[in-house]
């Protein structure tokens, strides 16, 4: 939106005018991804659009759907192949939460919720835990949780800078 503003009076006037829709934002710190030049040109990052999580066979035929359309990132299949961990954007806060889907039934479980960004889930080799990126204490660190055990989240790797799990070696020794 744009609205006339009088800097001397520190006051808006007139009605707001919509300029763009679907602008990417992060609710927590009140950040939106746009910039305005001195010449009045606006550049912005569009918010991601919802997608469907779909099982397909090797020929491209749809076998099933997991959940409702959502903005989804970091899809990870468990070592046993029976569960899928994803992070799904929560548009209320502009953050991501972790979910697990059962491959056979499509049943879903939301593992995290709230105004903290939790994303990039990675299964441990035994399929009992997830390592993931969390903004819980400032710059992202890596936390872990026991899947199916609410409240089991705890720090795993806390260091300066941004930490994010990408994968774990099959023997679980290397991250």
Secondary structure per residue as TSV (DSSP state, phi and psi in degrees):
chain	resnum	aa	ss	phi	psi
A	1	X	-	360.0	151.3
A	2	X	B	-126.0	146.2
A	3	X	-	-150.2	134.3
A	4	X	-	-55.4	140.6
A	5	X	E	-135.4	130.0
A	6	X	E	-99.4	107.6
A	7	X	T	-65.3	-34.5
A	8	X	T	-66.2	-40.0
A	9	X	T	-89.7	-10.2
A	10	X	T	52.6	49.9
A	11	X	E	-144.8	145.8
A	12	X	E	-82.8	155.9
A	13	X	-	-140.9	160.6
A	14	X	S	70.7	-177.5
A	15	X	-	-94.6	145.2
A	16	X	-	-65.2	143.9
A	17	X	B	-117.5	125.6
A	18	X	-	-68.2	134.6
A	19	X	-	-111.4	-35.0
A	20	X	-	-152.9	151.6
A	21	X	S	-114.8	160.4
A	22	X	S	61.0	43.1
A	23	X	B	-83.8	130.8
A	24	X	-	-61.4	134.4
A	25	X	E	-144.8	159.8
A	26	X	E	-125.6	105.7
A	27	X	T	-59.3	-44.1
A	28	X	T	-45.4	-64.6
A	29	X	T	-90.0	5.4
A	30	X	T	72.4	35.6
A	31	X	E	-97.3	134.8
A	32	X	E	-127.5	144.7
A	33	X	-	-90.7	80.7
A	34	X	E	-150.9	162.2
A	35	X	E	-147.1	145.5
A	36	X	E	-123.9	128.7
A	37	X	-	-82.3	167.1
A	38	X	T	-60.9	-26.5
A	39	X	T	-84.4	-0.8
A	40	X	S	89.7	8.8
A	41	X	-	-81.5	135.1
A	42	X	E	-112.1	132.1
A	43	X	E	-120.9	137.6
A	44	X	E	-147.2	157.2
A	45	X	-	-96.3	124.2
A	46	X	B	-72.1	145.5
A	47	X	-	-67.1	150.6
A	48	X	-	-66.8	152.9
A	49	X	-	-100.8	152.1
A	50	X	-	-63.2	147.4
A	51	X	E	-129.4	165.0
A	52	X	E	-102.8	136.7
A	53	X	E	-86.0	117.6
A	54	X	E	-129.0	133.1
A	55	X	E	-83.4	131.1
A	56	X	E	-129.6	153.3
A	57	X	-	-89.3	-178.2
A	58	X	T	-66.5	-14.0
A	59	X	T	-96.8	0.9
A	60	X	S	89.1	7.6
A	61	X	-	-80.8	137.5
A	62	X	E	-74.0	126.7
A	63	X	E	-103.9	-25.1
A	64	X	E	179.3	165.3
A	65	X	E	-121.7	140.5
A	66	X	E	-110.0	116.5
A	67	X	E	69.9	-169.9
A	68	X	E	-95.4	160.4
A	69	X	E	-54.8	136.9
A	70	X	E	-157.3	167.0
A	71	X	-	-84.3	109.7
A	72	X	E	-120.2	139.9
A	73	X	E	-135.0	166.2
A	74	X	E	50.1	62.8
A	75	X	E	-78.8	125.8
A	76	X	E	-133.7	124.8
A	77	X	E	-88.1	137.0
A	78	X	-	-65.4	157.6
A	79	X	T	-55.0	-33.3
A	80	X	T	-82.9	-11.4
A	81	X	S	80.2	6.2
A	82	X	S	-98.9	-8.1
A	83	X	E	-137.1	154.5
A	84	X	E	-128.5	124.1
A	85	X	E	-100.2	135.8
A	86	X	E	-142.2	162.3
A	87	X	E	-112.3	137.6
A	88	X	E	-122.3	131.2
A	89	X	E	-66.2	138.5
A	90	X	E	-105.6	104.6
A	91	X	T	-65.1	-19.4
A	92	X	T	-63.6	-36.3
A	93	X	T	-115.7	-11.4
A	94	X	T	72.4	26.3
A	95	X	E	-122.2	175.4
A	96	X	E	-113.9	149.3
A	97	X	E	-127.0	156.2
A	98	X	E	-91.0	137.5
A	99	X	E	-132.4	152.6
A	100	X	E	-126.9	132.6
A	101	X	E	-110.5	140.6
A	102	X	E	-82.9	124.4
A	103	X	T	-61.9	-43.1
A	104	X	T	-71.5	-45.0
A	105	X	T	-98.4	-21.9
A	106	X	-	82.1	-1.3
A	107	X	-	-60.6	143.0
A	108	X	E	-122.2	152.1
A	109	X	E	-132.1	125.1
A	110	X	E	-84.2	120.6
A	111	X	-	-89.4	-32.2
A	112	X	-	-134.8	158.7
A	113	X	-	-159.9	158.2
A	114	X	S	122.8	-163.2
A	115	X	S	-93.8	11.8
A	116	X	S	-102.1	137.1
A	117	X	-	-78.7	121.5
A	118	X	E	-127.6	120.9
A	119	X	E	-154.6	-175.8
A	120	X	E	57.5	54.5
A	121	X	E	-69.5	142.9
A	122	X	E	-135.0	127.3
A	123	X	E	-75.3	141.7
A	124	X	-	-74.4	157.6
A	125	X	T	-56.3	-30.7
A	126	X	T	-85.0	-4.1
A	127	X	S	72.4	12.9
A	128	X	S	-95.1	-23.0
A	129	X	E	-129.1	159.2
A	130	X	E	-120.0	136.0
A	131	X	E	-98.6	144.9
A	132	X	E	-157.0	163.0
A	133	X	E	-88.0	135.9
A	134	X	E	-138.3	143.0
A	135	X	-	-98.0	22.4
A	136	X	T	-58.4	-35.8
A	137	X	T	-123.9	36.3
A	138	X	S	108.8	-136.2
A	139	X	S	-53.6	143.0
A	140	X	-	-56.0	134.9
A	141	X	E	-121.8	177.3
A	142	X	E	-104.7	129.4
A	143	X	E	-117.7	171.4
A	144	X	E	-137.3	157.7
A	145	X	E	-148.6	152.6
A	146	X	E	-86.3	121.8
A	147	X	T	-66.7	129.5
A	148	X	T	89.1	6.7
A	149	X	-	-126.6	84.7
A	150	X	T	-54.5	140.4
A	151	X	T	82.4	6.4
A	152	X	-	-87.1	3.1
A	153	X	-	-61.6	136.6
A	154	X	E	-154.4	155.4
A	155	X	E	-60.7	146.1
A	156	X	E	-120.1	-48.4
A	157	X	E	-140.0	111.5
A	158	X	-	-119.4	113.4
A	159	X	-	-143.7	163.1
A	160	X	S	-60.5	148.7
A	161	X	S	86.4	-175.0
A	162	X	-	-88.2	127.2
A	163	X	-	-114.1	137.3
A	164	X	-	-150.4	128.5
A	165	X	-	-74.3	140.1
A	166	X	-	-113.9	-39.0
A	167	X	-	-168.1	164.9
A	168	X	-	-127.2	138.3
A	169	X	-	-64.3	153.8
A	170	X	T	-56.1	-29.6
A	171	X	T	-87.3	-2.7
A	172	X	S	77.6	7.1
A	173	X	-	-86.7	-25.4
A	174	X	-	-120.4	136.8
A	175	X	-	-112.7	360.0
